[in-house]
Amino acid sequence: MLELKKCGSCLLPETYETIEFDKAGVCNVCRNKEVRDEKIDWTSRKKQLDELIERHRGKHDYDCIIPFSGGKDSTYTLLYLMREYKIKPLVVRFDHGFMRDTLIENNTRTFKKLGVDVLNFTPNWRVVKRLMLESLKRKGDFCWHCHTGIFSYPMHIAIKFEVPLVFWGEPSSEYTQYYDYADDEIERVDETRFNKFVNLGITAEDMEGMISGDFALDPRDLKPYTYPAARDLNRIRYQSVCLGSYIPWDVKKNVELIQRELGWKGEQVEGMPWEEYPYEKIECFMQGTRDYIKYLKRGYSRVSQMVALDLRNGRISKERGQELVDQYEGRKPPSLELFLEYVGLTEAEFNDVVTQTVVAPHQPDFNKNEWAPKTWDFDNWFREDEDSRGIRPNL
């Protein structure tokens, strides 16, 4: 297999999204971290946050909306804003269909301990399956419904409740270069960002045209995945921002805080080192399959991303980081079997689809048959009856 060029500092490969290397062989994500630590005036940013919250406090039924998955970042965002500012938020949760028992327990404990109003939305499962199959075929990423729903549905709720302030958690600048700390701008979670990388270049209108020919679709089923009209958002003078644009984001410290204050529990995730990263992406039992697809397409998975983050923060040696990457990446996740049942593909058909989206110069090895171990809760994950598997008309 071809050896990919890697960052000399964090080990991310050349197939990583938005990556570029300088003359020293260091990637732009690492250089961005240097800007964040050395040049951003975080005291000034915190004052901007103070002012933003006070401008909206008490003006509407809720001071803000907090989109919430129950993972480490949204849990920390909710805890921080409530403890630091004593706000009244509306928590909005988009249920993508793959929430795990531990996550649900964490969410229930968090909501009750903090005392918040929660609005939960679960989309049509049959439509979700068809969307997963189409986005897999088009982009080699079956998570279109999750990407778009999580970022668009809360904005519809903002309009419906006329709550203009929306707080997200971690800024994308922590992991990619779609936005740059060097610009010294607050990252706006708006339609520009949505179309830049959230929706994979496929709008809900596009998706309707792609699937309506073989699927009995009610166009209203796609509204949760449609970004609201600018005129409606501008009418409420919305502001949709990342908390991590105003305060330094430290994943490890954030996790320690939510564990201590809220009893938040981590979880085993397929394909991840369970001891090192029990807090990463626990909110979805399909995460292992998503990471496996990324590995096949690009030659790395989430292990590389977490190792890179730890290397930038001086928490791990390169030798140990490479050891984790070599040991854990590329193993088939047990959830792949469930996914193939959901969308009605054989593994050979799945491999053929993924092959069409491989990012050069990576060359995947589909003959590697090492399986990742099952997580303790694997048998609890939703499995369809045989007569419900695959894509069927939404009658």
C-alpha positions as CSV (number, residue, x, y, z in Angstrom):
1,M,0.0,0.0,0.0
2,L,1.3,3.5,-0.9
3,E,2.7,5.4,2.0
4,L,0.9,8.7,2.5
5,K,2.8,11.9,3.2
6,K,2.1,13.0,6.8
7,C,2.5,16.1,8.9
8,G,5.8,16.2,10.7
9,S,4.1,17.4,13.9
10,C,0.7,15.7,14.2
11,L,0.9,12.8,11.7
12,L,-2.2,13.7,9.8
13,P,-2.0,12.4,6.2
14,E,-2.2,14.3,2.9
15,T,-5.7,13.0,2.3
16,Y,-7.0,14.8,5.4
17,E,-9.7,17.4,4.5
18,T,-8.3,21.0,3.9
19,I,-4.7,20.0,4.8
20,E,-1.7,21.7,3.4
21,F,2.0,21.4,4.3
22,D,4.5,24.2,4.7
23,K,8.2,24.0,3.8
24,A,9.0,22.5,7.2
25,G,6.5,19.7,6.5
26,V,4.0,20.9,9.2
27,C,0.3,21.1,8.4
28,N,-1.9,24.1,8.4
29,V,-4.0,22.7,11.2
30,C,-1.0,22.6,13.5
31,R,0.0,26.2,12.5
32,N,-3.5,27.3,13.2
33,K,-3.2,25.9,16.7
34,E,-0.1,28.1,17.2
35,V,-2.2,31.1,16.2
36,R,-4.9,30.2,18.5
37,D,-2.6,29.9,21.5
38,E,-0.3,32.8,20.8
39,K,-2.3,35.5,19.0
40,I,-6.0,35.3,19.9
41,D,-7.0,37.8,22.7
42,W,-9.2,35.4,24.7
43,T,-9.9,38.1,27.3
44,S,-11.4,40.2,24.6
45,R,-13.3,37.3,23.2
46,K,-14.8,36.5,26.6
47,K,-16.0,40.1,26.9
48,Q,-17.7,39.7,23.5
49,L,-19.4,36.7,24.8
50,D,-20.6,38.5,27.9
51,E,-22.0,41.3,25.8
52,L,-23.7,38.9,23.4
53,I,-25.5,37.1,26.1
54,E,-26.6,40.2,27.9
55,R,-28.1,41.6,24.6
56,H,-30.4,38.6,24.5
57,R,-31.1,37.9,28.1
58,G,-34.8,38.0,29.0
59,K,-35.9,39.3,25.6
60,H,-37.6,36.2,24.4
61,D,-39.2,33.0,25.8
62,Y,-35.7,31.6,26.0
63,D,-32.3,33.4,26.1
64,C,-30.8,31.0,23.5
65,I,-31.1,27.7,21.8
66,I,-28.5,25.0,22.4
67,P,-28.4,22.2,19.8
68,F,-27.6,19.0,21.8
69,S,-26.4,15.5,21.0
70,G,-25.3,14.6,24.4
71,G,-21.7,14.1,23.4
72,K,-18.9,15.8,25.2
73,D,-19.0,19.2,23.4
74,S,-22.7,19.9,23.5
75,T,-22.9,18.7,27.2
76,Y,-20.0,21.1,28.1
77,T,-21.6,23.9,26.2
78,L,-24.9,23.6,28.1
79,L,-23.1,23.2,31.5
80,Y,-20.8,26.2,30.9
81,L,-23.5,28.6,29.7
82,M,-25.8,27.7,32.5
83,R,-23.2,27.8,35.3
84,E,-21.4,30.9,34.0
85,Y,-24.4,33.0,32.9
86,K,-27.5,31.5,34.6
87,I,-29.3,31.6,31.3
88,K,-32.6,29.9,30.3
89,P,-31.9,27.9,27.2
90,L,-34.1,25.7,25.0
91,V,-32.2,22.5,24.4
92,V,-33.0,21.0,20.9
93,R,-32.0,17.4,20.2
94,F,-32.1,15.9,16.7
95,D,-32.3,12.1,17.1
96,H,-30.4,10.7,14.1
97,G,-31.6,7.2,14.9
98,F,-28.5,5.7,16.5
99,M,-28.4,7.0,20.0
100,R,-26.9,4.6,22.6
101,D,-28.1,3.6,26.1
102,T,-25.3,5.3,27.9
103,L,-25.8,8.5,25.9
104,I,-29.6,8.5,26.7
105,E,-28.8,8.0,30.4
106,N,-26.2,10.8,30.3
107,N,-28.8,13.1,28.7
108,T,-31.5,12.4,31.1
109,R,-29.2,12.9,34.1
110,T,-27.9,16.2,32.6
111,F,-31.3,17.6,31.8
112,K,-32.7,16.8,35.3
113,K,-29.6,18.0,37.1
114,L,-29.4,21.3,35.3
115,G,-33.2,21.8,35.0
116,V,-33.8,22.7,31.3
117,D,-36.6,22.5,28.7
118,V,-35.9,20.0,26.0
119,L,-37.4,19.6,22.6
120,N,-36.6,16.3,20.8
121,F,-37.2,15.5,17.1
122,T,-36.9,12.1,15.5
123,P,-37.2,12.0,11.7
124,N,-39.0,9.3,9.5
125,W,-36.8,6.2,9.7
126,R,-37.8,5.0,6.2
127,V,-36.8,8.3,4.7
128,V,-33.5,8.2,6.8
129,K,-32.6,4.9,5.3
130,R,-33.1,6.1,1.8
131,L,-31.1,9.2,2.5
132,M,-28.2,7.2,3.9
133,L,-28.1,5.0,0.8
134,E,-28.1,8.0,-1.6
135,S,-25.5,10.0,0.3
136,L,-23.3,6.9,0.5
137,K,-23.5,6.4,-3.2
138,R,-23.0,10.1,-4.1
139,K,-20.4,11.0,-1.5
140,G,-19.1,7.9,0.2
141,D,-20.7,9.3,3.4
142,F,-24.0,8.0,4.6
143,C,-24.4,10.6,7.3
144,W,-26.0,13.4,5.2
145,H,-29.3,13.2,7.2
146,C,-27.3,13.6,10.4
147,H,-25.1,16.4,9.2
148,T,-27.9,18.4,7.7
149,G,-30.6,17.7,10.4
150,I,-28.4,18.6,13.3
151,F,-27.4,21.9,11.8
152,S,-30.7,22.9,10.1
153,Y,-33.5,21.7,12.4
154,P,-32.5,23.8,15.4
155,M,-32.5,26.9,13.1
156,H,-36.2,26.1,12.2
157,I,-36.9,26.0,16.0
158,A,-35.2,29.3,16.5
159,I,-37.6,30.8,14.0
160,K,-40.6,29.1,15.3
161,F,-39.9,30.2,18.9
162,E,-38.4,33.5,17.8
163,V,-35.2,32.9,19.7
164,P,-32.4,34.5,17.7
165,L,-29.3,33.4,19.6
166,V,-28.0,29.8,18.9
167,F,-25.0,28.4,20.7
168,W,-23.0,25.5,19.2
169,G,-19.9,24.0,20.9
170,E,-16.5,23.3,19.3
171,P,-15.5,25.4,16.3
172,S,-14.4,23.6,13.2
173,S,-11.1,25.5,13.4
174,E,-10.0,23.0,16.1
175,Y,-9.8,20.2,13.5
176,T,-9.9,21.6,9.9
177,Q,-9.0,24.7,7.9
178,Y,-12.5,25.6,6.6
179,Y,-12.1,28.5,9.0
180,D,-8.9,30.0,10.3
181,Y,-8.0,31.5,13.7
182,A,-5.6,33.7,11.8
183,D,-8.6,35.7,10.4
184,D,-9.5,36.6,14.0
185,E,-13.1,36.3,13.2
186,I,-16.0,34.6,15.1
187,E,-17.0,31.5,13.2
188,R,-20.6,31.9,12.2
189,V,-22.6,28.7,12.0
190,D,-24.7,30.0,9.1
191,E,-25.9,28.9,5.6
192,T,-22.5,29.7,4.1
193,R,-20.9,27.2,6.5
194,F,-23.8,24.8,6.0
195,N,-23.2,24.7,2.2
196,K,-19.4,24.8,2.5
197,F,-19.0,21.5,4.2
198,V,-22.0,20.4,6.3
199,N,-24.3,19.2,3.6
200,L,-21.6,17.5,1.4
201,G,-22.6,19.8,-1.5
202,I,-26.1,18.3,-1.6
203,T,-29.1,20.4,-0.7
204,A,-32.4,19.0,0.4
205,E,-33.9,20.1,-3.0
206,D,-31.1,18.1,-4.7
207,M,-31.8,15.1,-2.6
208,E,-35.5,15.2,-3.4
209,G,-34.6,15.0,-7.1
210,M,-32.2,12.2,-6.5
211,I,-34.5,9.8,-4.6
212,S,-38.1,10.7,-5.7
213,G,-37.8,8.5,-8.8
214,D,-37.7,5.3,-6.9
215,F,-39.1,6.3,-3.5
216,A,-42.6,7.5,-2.6
217,L,-41.5,10.8,-1.0
218,D,-43.5,13.5,0.6
219,P,-41.4,16.6,0.0
220,R,-42.3,17.8,3.6
221,D,-40.2,14.9,4.9
222,L,-37.1,16.8,3.8
223,K,-37.9,20.0,5.6
224,P,-35.9,19.1,8.7
225,Y,-32.8,18.9,6.4
226,T,-33.4,22.2,4.6
227,Y,-31.7,25.3,5.9
228,P,-34.3,28.0,6.6
229,A,-34.7,30.9,4.3
230,A,-32.4,33.9,4.9
231,R,-35.4,36.3,5.1
232,D,-36.9,34.3,8.0
233,L,-33.6,34.1,9.9
234,N,-32.9,37.8,9.3
235,R,-36.4,38.7,10.5
236,I,-35.5,37.4,14.0
237,R,-31.9,38.9,13.7
238,Y,-30.4,35.5,14.4
239,Q,-26.8,34.9,15.6
240,S,-25.6,31.4,15.4
241,V,-22.1,30.9,16.9
242,C,-19.7,28.5,18.5
243,L,-19.0,28.8,22.2
244,G,-15.4,27.7,21.4
245,S,-14.9,30.9,19.3
246,Y,-15.1,32.9,22.6
247,I,-13.3,30.7,25.1
248,P,-10.3,28.4,24.6
249,W,-11.5,24.8,23.9
250,D,-9.7,22.0,25.7
251,V,-11.4,18.7,25.2
252,K,-9.7,16.8,28.0
253,K,-10.5,19.5,30.6
254,N,-14.1,19.8,29.3
255,V,-14.6,16.1,29.7
256,E,-13.2,16.1,33.2
257,L,-15.6,18.9,34.2
258,I,-18.8,17.3,32.8
259,Q,-17.8,14.0,34.4
260,R,-17.3,15.7,37.8
261,E,-20.3,18.0,37.7
262,L,-22.8,15.9,35.8
263,G,-21.7,12.3,36.2
264,W,-21.3,12.1,32.4
265,K,-20.0,8.7,31.3
266,G,-17.9,7.7,28.4
267,E,-18.3,4.7,26.3
268,Q,-16.6,2.1,24.1
269,V,-16.6,3.1,20.4
270,E,-15.8,0.7,17.6
271,G,-12.4,1.1,16.2
272,M,-11.2,3.5,18.9
273,P,-8.8,2.8,21.8
274,W,-11.2,2.4,24.6
275,E,-8.8,3.3,27.4
276,E,-7.4,6.4,25.7
277,Y,-10.5,7.9,24.2
278,P,-13.7,6.8,26.0
279,Y,-15.2,10.2,25.5
280,E,-15.0,10.5,21.7
281,K,-18.2,10.2,19.6
282,I,-20.2,8.1,22.0
283,E,-23.5,9.5,20.7
284,C,-23.8,7.2,17.6
285,F,-23.6,3.4,17.4
286,M,-22.8,3.8,13.6
287,Q,-19.7,5.8,14.3
288,G,-17.5,2.7,13.7
289,T,-18.9,2.2,10.2
290,R,-18.5,5.9,9.4
291,D,-14.8,5.8,10.5
292,Y,-14.3,2.6,8.6
293,I,-15.5,4.2,5.4
294,K,-13.3,7.2,6.0
295,Y,-10.3,4.8,6.4
296,L,-11.2,3.1,3.1
297,K,-11.6,6.5,1.3
298,R,-8.7,8.5,2.8
299,G,-6.4,6.1,4.7
300,Y,-7.1,7.4,8.2
301,S,-9.9,7.4,10.7
302,R,-10.8,9.1,13.9
303,V,-7.9,7.6,15.8
304,S,-5.6,9.7,13.6
305,Q,-7.6,12.8,14.4
306,M,-7.5,12.2,18.2
307,V,-3.8,11.4,18.1
308,A,-3.2,14.6,16.1
309,L,-5.1,16.6,18.7
310,D,-3.1,15.1,21.5
311,L,0.2,15.7,19.7
312,R,-0.6,19.3,19.2
313,N,-1.3,19.6,22.9
314,G,1.8,17.7,24.0
315,R,-0.2,14.9,25.6
316,I,1.3,12.0,23.7
317,S,4.5,11.0,21.9
318,K,4.7,10.4,18.2
319,E,5.8,6.9,18.8
320,R,2.7,6.1,21.0
321,G,0.5,8.0,18.6
322,Q,1.7,5.9,15.6
323,E,1.3,2.8,17.7
324,L,-2.4,3.6,18.3
325,V,-3.0,4.4,14.6
326,D,-1.4,1.1,13.5
327,Q,-3.2,-1.0,16.1
328,Y,-6.7,0.4,15.7
329,E,-7.3,1.9,12.3
330,G,-8.7,-0.2,9.4
331,R,-10.5,-2.9,11.3
332,K,-14.0,-3.7,10.2
333,P,-16.6,-2.6,12.8
334,P,-19.4,-5.1,13.8
335,S,-21.9,-2.3,13.1
336,L,-21.2,-2.6,9.4
337,E,-23.4,-5.7,9.3
338,L,-26.3,-3.7,10.7
339,F,-25.7,-0.8,8.3
340,L,-25.7,-3.1,5.3
341,E,-29.0,-4.6,6.5
342,Y,-30.5,-1.1,6.8
343,V,-29.7,0.0,3.3
344,G,-30.0,-3.4,1.6
345,L,-26.4,-3.8,0.3
346,T,-24.0,-6.7,0.3
347,E,-20.5,-6.1,1.5
348,A,-19.2,-6.5,-2.1
349,E,-21.7,-3.8,-3.3
350,F,-20.7,-1.6,-0.4
351,N,-17.0,-1.9,-1.4
352,D,-17.8,-1.1,-5.0
353,V,-19.6,2.1,-3.9
354,V,-16.8,3.2,-1.6
355,T,-14.2,2.6,-4.3
356,Q,-15.8,5.3,-6.4
357,T,-15.1,7.9,-3.7
358,V,-11.5,7.1,-2.7
359,V,-9.2,10.1,-2.4
360,A,-5.9,9.8,-4.2
361,P,-3.2,8.9,-3.7
362,H,-4.7,6.5,-1.1
363,Q,-5.2,2.9,-2.2
364,P,-7.6,1.0,0.0
365,D,-7.2,-2.7,0.8
366,F,-10.6,-4.3,0.9
367,N,-9.1,-7.7,1.6
368,K,-8.1,-6.8,5.2
369,N,-10.4,-8.9,7.2
370,E,-9.5,-8.0,10.8
371,W,-12.6,-7.2,12.8
372,A,-12.8,-4.7,15.7
373,P,-14.3,-6.2,18.9
374,K,-17.9,-5.7,19.7
375,T,-18.8,-3.1,22.3
376,W,-20.6,-4.3,25.4
377,D,-23.9,-2.9,24.2
378,F,-23.8,-4.2,20.6
379,D,-26.7,-6.6,21.0
380,N,-28.9,-3.7,22.2
381,W,-28.5,-1.8,18.9
382,F,-31.6,-1.6,16.7
383,R,-31.8,-4.5,14.3
384,E,-34.6,-4.6,11.7
385,D,-36.8,-7.7,11.1
386,E,-35.9,-9.4,7.9
387,D,-39.0,-8.2,6.1
388,S,-38.1,-4.6,6.9
389,R,-34.5,-4.6,5.8
390,G,-33.3,-2.6,2.8
391,I,-35.1,0.3,1.1
392,R,-38.8,0.1,0.6
393,P,-41.3,2.6,-0.7
394,N,-42.4,5.0,2.0
395,L,-46.1,4.0,1.8
